[in-house]
Amino acid sequence: MSRNAAANPFAPEDRAAAPPLRDPAALPRLGWTLAALTVLWPLLQLARFDPAALFESGNLAAMGHFVGGFLPPETSPEFLALLGKATLETLAMATAGIALAVLLAVPLGLTLTRSLSVSRLGPGRGGWVGQVLRSLARGLLAVLRGVPELVWALLFVRVFGLGAAAGVLALGITYGGMLGKVYGEILESSDDRPTRSLLEAGSGRLAALFYGLLPNAARELVSYTVYRWECAVRASVVMGFVGAGGLGQLMDQSMKMLNGGEAATILATFLVLVLAADGLSESLRRRMA
């Protein structure tokens, strides 16, 4: 290298070797962004989405009057006793619903896991049986999670009457479909070499599951289950509006009576409940890390 080149770090040959400053993927990203906006705009028009309506004087006054009715929050001992009972009912509904969902999801998720199939080890009979069972399980999971939990709650309220039992069954069915699908995908995407080695050595499916698949997938399975429990806490409040009990039913009664103070206290309790659930899930994830 010449003396001039050593003294000047921005010599012509160095500039030629430097990577280009322009992003080669800029044009494709711009094209995809414009395409997304082109598709999104007519959908927003079809949904009649107009954010400017929020800032009209009449609407602002109506929202201000509605929010002003929430003050001051209700703190009477009688109402706080009802609130505590409804909070416990909401937690019980969410926890029991997730427990029922796990009972449904585990066998269906394992049925979807092809790495546990002995027929994959080599040619032989019975391979089509596993394919049929996986197709049936996939269809059942689609039906379970395809119907919203609110619709299931409306159905079960007609059967069991008002109360948390309808909410537990609604959460168990819908979240069972969601958990089963994701459980199968997590197990299927895990490293299947230990499982295959165990099956080839003559191990049973349960031993291959516990010693081959679960060590690699347990943390992700637990993390997603806890996340769904958080979602169940929120969903149980919404289902209370159709008579499934808990905080939602108490909130519905307060709103019908135009008691904004009670509604404000219920909303604050729900916020604390969600924050506590989020903190608990974060603590479990750290322990599993």
TIDREN-382859 format. One record per residue (C-alpha): residue in three letters; y, z, x; residue number from 0. Coordinates in nm, 2 decimals, padded with zeros to 4 digits, always signed. Example, Ala and Ser with C-alpha at 12.3 -4.5 7.8 and 13.67 -1.06 7.14 Angstrom:
% TIDREN-382859
> type Y Z X seq
> Ala -00.45 +00.78 +01.23 0;
> Ser -00.11 +00.71 +01.37 1;
This chain:
% TIDREN-382859
> type Y Z X seq
> Met +00.00 +00.00 +00.00 0;
> Ser +00.34 -00.09 +00.13 1;
> Arg +00.62 +00.16 +00.21 2;
> Asn +00.83 +00.04 -00.08 3;
> Ala +00.53 +00.07 -00.32 4;
> Ala +00.47 +00.42 -00.20 5;
> Ala +00.83 +00.52 -00.25 6;
> Asn +00.86 +00.36 -00.59 7;
> Pro +00.60 +00.49 -00.84 8;
> Phe +00.71 +00.23 -01.09 9;
> Ala +00.63 -00.07 -00.87 10;
> Pro +00.56 -00.40 -01.05 11;
> Glu +00.18 -00.38 -00.99 12;
> Asp +00.17 -00.03 -01.14 13;
> Arg +00.36 -00.14 -01.44 14;
> Ala +00.12 -00.42 -01.50 15;
> Ala -00.18 -00.18 -01.47 16;
> Ala -00.03 +00.07 -01.72 17;
> Pro -00.17 +00.07 -02.07 18;
> Pro +00.05 -00.10 -02.34 19;
> Leu +00.29 +00.13 -02.53 20;
> Arg +00.23 -00.05 -02.86 21;
> Asp -00.06 +00.09 -03.07 22;
> Pro -00.31 -00.20 -03.13 23;
> Ala -00.41 -00.04 -03.46 24;
> Ala -00.06 -00.01 -03.60 25;
> Leu -00.08 -00.34 -03.80 26;
> Pro -00.42 -00.25 -03.96 27;
> Arg -00.29 +00.09 -04.05 28;
> Leu +00.03 -00.05 -04.20 29;
> Gly -00.18 -00.30 -04.40 30;
> Trp -00.41 -00.04 -04.54 31;
> Thr -00.11 +00.18 -04.63 32;
> Leu +00.06 -00.10 -04.82 33;
> Ala -00.26 -00.18 -04.99 34;
> Ala -00.31 +00.19 -05.10 35;
> Leu +00.05 +00.20 -05.23 36;
> Thr +00.00 -00.13 -05.42 37;
> Val -00.31 +00.02 -05.59 38;
> Leu -00.15 +00.36 -05.64 39;
> Trp +00.17 +00.25 -05.81 40;
> Pro +00.02 +00.09 -06.13 41;
> Leu -00.21 +00.40 -06.16 42;
> Leu +00.09 +00.63 -06.15 43;
> Gln +00.26 +00.41 -06.41 44;
> Leu -00.05 +00.42 -06.63 45;
> Ala -00.06 +00.80 -06.60 46;
> Arg +00.31 +00.81 -06.70 47;
> Phe +00.39 +01.02 -06.39 48;
> Asp +00.77 +01.07 -06.38 49;
> Pro +00.88 +01.35 -06.14 50;
> Ala +01.24 +01.29 -06.24 51;
> Ala +01.18 +01.44 -06.58 52;
> Leu +01.14 +01.78 -06.41 53;
> Phe +01.51 +01.78 -06.31 54;
> Glu +01.66 +01.69 -06.64 55;
> Ser +01.90 +01.96 -06.77 56;
> Gly +01.70 +02.03 -07.09 57;
> Asn +01.37 +02.06 -06.91 58;
> Leu +01.52 +02.28 -06.64 59;
> Ala +01.66 +02.51 -06.91 60;
> Ala +01.33 +02.53 -07.09 61;
> Met +01.14 +02.61 -06.77 62;
> Gly +01.39 +02.87 -06.68 63;
> His +01.36 +03.04 -07.02 64;
> Phe +00.98 +03.03 -06.99 65;
> Val +00.98 +03.18 -06.64 66;
> Gly +01.24 +03.44 -06.73 67;
> Gly +01.01 +03.57 -07.01 68;
> Phe +00.77 +03.68 -06.73 69;
> Leu +01.01 +03.96 -06.62 70;
> Pro +00.95 +04.25 -06.60 71;
> Pro +00.57 +04.25 -06.55 72;
> Glu +00.37 +04.48 -06.77 73;
> Thr +00.26 +04.80 -06.60 74;
> Ser +00.15 +05.02 -06.89 75;
> Pro -00.17 +05.23 -06.82 76;
> Glu -00.34 +05.08 -07.13 77;
> Phe -00.28 +04.73 -07.02 78;
> Leu -00.38 +04.80 -06.66 79;
> Ala -00.71 +04.94 -06.78 80;
> Leu -00.78 +04.62 -06.98 81;
> Leu -00.67 +04.42 -06.67 82;
> Gly -00.91 +04.61 -06.44 83;
> Lys -01.20 +04.55 -06.68 84;
> Ala -01.12 +04.18 -06.71 85;
> Thr -01.09 +04.15 -06.33 86;
> Leu -01.44 +04.30 -06.28 87;
> Glu -01.57 +04.07 -06.55 88;
> Thr -01.43 +03.77 -06.37 89;
> Leu -01.58 +03.87 -06.04 90;
> Ala -01.91 +03.94 -06.20 91;
> Met -01.91 +03.60 -06.38 92;
> Ala -01.83 +03.41 -06.06 93;
> Thr -02.09 +03.60 -05.85 94;
> Ala -02.37 +03.57 -06.11 95;
> Gly -02.29 +03.21 -06.17 96;
> Ile -02.31 +03.13 -05.80 97;
> Ala -02.64 +03.32 -05.77 98;
> Leu -02.78 +03.11 -06.05 99;
> Ala -02.65 +02.80 -05.89 100;
> Val -02.82 +02.88 -05.56 101;
> Leu -03.15 +02.93 -05.75 102;
> Leu -03.11 +02.59 -05.89 103;
> Ala -02.98 +02.42 -05.58 104;
> Val -03.23 +02.54 -05.32 105;
> Pro -03.54 +02.37 -05.46 106;
> Leu -03.35 +02.06 -05.56 107;
> Gly -03.18 +02.04 -05.22 108;
> Leu -03.51 +02.08 -05.04 109;
> Thr -03.66 +01.80 -05.25 110;
> Leu -03.38 +01.57 -05.13 111;
> Thr -03.45 +01.65 -04.77 112;
> Arg -03.66 +01.36 -04.63 113;
> Ser -03.70 +01.53 -04.29 114;
> Leu -03.94 +01.78 -04.45 115;
> Ser -04.16 +01.50 -04.59 116;
> Val -04.50 +01.48 -04.42 117;
> Ser -04.54 +01.11 -04.53 118;
> Arg -04.27 +01.02 -04.28 119;
> Leu -04.49 +01.11 -03.98 120;
> Gly -04.70 +00.80 -04.02 121;
> Pro -04.86 +00.55 -04.25 122;
> Gly -05.06 +00.70 -04.53 123;
> Arg -05.08 +00.76 -04.90 124;
> Gly -04.84 +00.97 -05.10 125;
> Gly -04.51 +00.83 -04.96 126;
> Trp -04.41 +00.69 -05.30 127;
> Val -04.46 +01.03 -05.46 128;
> Gly -04.19 +01.18 -05.24 129;
> Gln -03.96 +00.89 -05.32 130;
> Val -04.00 +00.93 -05.69 131;
> Leu -03.94 +01.31 -05.67 132;
> Arg -03.63 +01.26 -05.46 133;
> Ser -03.50 +01.00 -05.71 134;
> Leu -03.56 +01.24 -06.00 135;
> Ala -03.40 +01.53 -05.82 136;
> Arg -03.10 +01.31 -05.73 137;
> Gly -03.06 +01.21 -06.10 138;
> Leu -03.09 +01.57 -06.22 139;
> Leu -02.82 +01.68 -05.98 140;
> Ala -02.59 +01.40 -06.09 141;
> Val -02.63 +01.52 -06.45 142;
> Leu -02.57 +01.88 -06.37 143;
> Arg -02.26 +01.83 -06.17 144;
> Gly -02.14 +01.53 -06.38 145;
> Val -02.05 +01.75 -06.68 146;
> Pro -01.75 +01.98 -06.61 147;
> Glu -01.81 +02.35 -06.63 148;
> Leu -01.55 +02.38 -06.90 149;
> Val -01.76 +02.15 -07.13 150;
> Trp -02.07 +02.36 -07.06 151;
> Ala -01.87 +02.68 -07.14 152;
> Leu -01.76 +02.53 -07.47 153;
> Leu -02.12 +02.46 -07.55 154;
> Phe -02.26 +02.80 -07.45 155;
> Val -01.98 +02.99 -07.63 156;
> Arg -02.11 +02.84 -07.95 157;
> Val -02.46 +02.97 -07.86 158;
> Phe -02.38 +03.31 -07.71 159;
> Gly -02.05 +03.38 -07.87 160;
> Leu -01.74 +03.51 -07.68 161;
> Gly -01.81 +03.67 -07.35 162;
> Ala -01.91 +03.62 -06.98 163;
> Ala -02.26 +03.50 -07.05 164;
> Ala -02.14 +03.15 -07.14 165;
> Gly -01.93 +03.14 -06.82 166;
> Val -02.22 +03.24 -06.60 167;
> Leu -02.45 +02.97 -06.74 168;
> Ala -02.17 +02.71 -06.72 169;
> Leu -02.09 +02.79 -06.35 170;
> Gly -02.46 +02.81 -06.27 171;
> Ile -02.54 +02.46 -06.41 172;
> Thr -02.24 +02.28 -06.27 173;
> Tyr -02.22 +02.45 -05.93 174;
> Gly -02.60 +02.42 -05.90 175;
> Gly -02.56 +02.04 -05.91 176;
> Met -02.29 +02.05 -05.65 177;
> Leu -02.46 +02.29 -05.42 178;
> Gly -02.79 +02.11 -05.44 179;
> Lys -02.64 +01.78 -05.35 180;
> Val -02.45 +01.92 -05.05 181;
> Tyr -02.75 +02.13 -04.94 182;
> Gly -02.96 +01.82 -04.92 183;
> Glu -02.69 +01.63 -04.73 184;
> Ile -02.64 +01.92 -04.48 185;
> Leu -03.02 +01.95 -04.42 186;
> Glu -03.06 +01.57 -04.40 187;
> Ser -02.78 +01.53 -04.14 188;
> Ser -02.91 +01.81 -03.92 189;
> Asp -03.11 +01.74 -03.61 190;
> Asp -03.47 +01.68 -03.74 191;
> Arg -03.65 +01.67 -03.40 192;
> Pro -03.76 +02.03 -03.41 193;
> Thr -03.88 +01.99 -03.77 194;
> Arg -04.07 +01.67 -03.68 195;
> Ser -04.23 +01.84 -03.39 196;
> Leu -04.34 +02.13 -03.60 197;
> Leu -04.48 +01.90 -03.87 198;
> Glu -04.67 +01.69 -03.61 199;
> Ala -04.82 +02.00 -03.47 200;
> Gly -04.96 +02.09 -03.81 201;
> Ser -04.70 +02.33 -03.93 202;
> Gly -04.63 +02.38 -04.30 203;
> Arg -04.31 +02.27 -04.47 204;
> Leu -04.18 +02.62 -04.51 205;
> Ala -04.23 +02.70 -04.14 206;
> Ala -04.06 +02.37 -04.05 207;
> Leu -03.77 +02.46 -04.27 208;
> Phe -03.72 +02.81 -04.14 209;
> Tyr -03.78 +02.73 -03.77 210;
> Gly -03.67 +02.37 -03.75 211;
> Leu -03.38 +02.30 -03.99 212;
> Leu -03.22 +02.63 -04.08 213;
> Pro -03.12 +02.74 -03.73 214;
> Asn -02.90 +02.44 -03.70 215;
> Ala -02.77 +02.42 -04.06 216;
> Ala -02.75 +02.79 -04.16 217;
> Arg -02.38 +02.84 -04.07 218;
> Glu -02.27 +02.53 -04.26 219;
> Leu -02.48 +02.62 -04.56 220;
> Val -02.34 +02.97 -04.58 221;
> Ser -01.98 +02.84 -04.53 222;
> Tyr -02.01 +02.59 -04.81 223;
> Thr -02.17 +02.85 -05.04 224;
> Val -01.89 +03.10 -04.98 225;
> Tyr -01.64 +02.82 -05.05 226;
> Arg -01.80 +02.74 -05.38 227;
> Trp -01.79 +03.11 -05.47 228;
> Glu -01.41 +03.10 -05.41 229;
> Cys -01.40 +02.80 -05.65 230;
> Ala -01.61 +02.99 -05.90 231;
> Val -01.36 +03.27 -05.91 232;
> Arg -01.08 +03.02 -06.00 233;
> Ala -01.30 +02.83 -06.25 234;
> Ser -01.40 +03.16 -06.42 235;
> Val -01.04 +03.22 -06.50 236;
> Val -01.00 +02.88 -06.65 237;
> Met -01.31 +02.91 -06.86 238;
> Gly -01.17 +03.23 -07.01 239;
> Phe -00.93 +03.02 -07.21 240;
> Val -01.23 +02.88 -07.41 241;
> Gly -01.37 +03.23 -07.48 242;
> Ala -01.58 +03.29 -07.17 243;
> Gly -01.42 +03.63 -07.10 244;
> Gly -01.25 +03.77 -06.80 245;
> Leu -00.89 +03.72 -06.69 246;
> Gly -00.86 +03.38 -06.85 247;
> Gln -00.94 +03.52 -07.20 248;
> Leu -00.69 +03.81 -07.15 249;
> Met -00.43 +03.55 -07.03 250;
> Asp -00.49 +03.34 -07.33 251;
> Gln -00.43 +03.63 -07.56 252;
> Ser -00.11 +03.73 -07.38 253;
> Met +00.03 +03.38 -07.40 254;
> Lys -00.05 +03.34 -07.77 255;
> Met +00.13 +03.67 -07.83 256;
> Leu +00.43 +03.54 -07.62 257;
> Asn +00.40 +03.84 -07.40 258;
> Gly +00.53 +03.71 -07.07 259;
> Gly +00.52 +04.04 -06.89 260;
> Glu +00.15 +04.07 -06.94 261;
> Ala +00.10 +03.71 -06.83 262;
> Ala +00.30 +03.78 -06.51 263;
> Thr +00.08 +04.08 -06.43 264;
> Ile -00.24 +03.88 -06.49 265;
> Leu -00.11 +03.60 -06.26 266;
> Ala -00.03 +03.85 -05.99 267;
> Thr -00.37 +04.00 -06.02 268;
> Phe -00.53 +03.66 -06.00 269;
> Leu -00.33 +03.57 -05.69 270;
> Val -00.45 +03.89 -05.52 271;
> Leu -00.80 +03.81 -05.62 272;
> Val -00.79 +03.46 -05.47 273;
> Leu -00.64 +03.59 -05.15 274;
> Ala -00.91 +03.86 -05.12 275;
> Ala -01.18 +03.60 -05.18 276;
> Asp -01.02 +03.37 -04.91 277;
> Gly -01.00 +03.66 -04.67 278;
> Leu -01.37 +03.75 -04.73 279;
> Ser -01.48 +03.40 -04.68 280;
> Glu -01.28 +03.37 -04.36 281;
> Ser -01.44 +03.69 -04.23 282;
> Leu -01.79 +03.56 -04.30 283;
> Arg -01.71 +03.24 -04.13 284;
> Arg -01.60 +03.42 -03.82 285;
> Arg -01.91 +03.63 -03.82 286;
> Met -02.13 +03.32 -03.85 287;
> Ala -01.94 +03.14 -03.57 288;
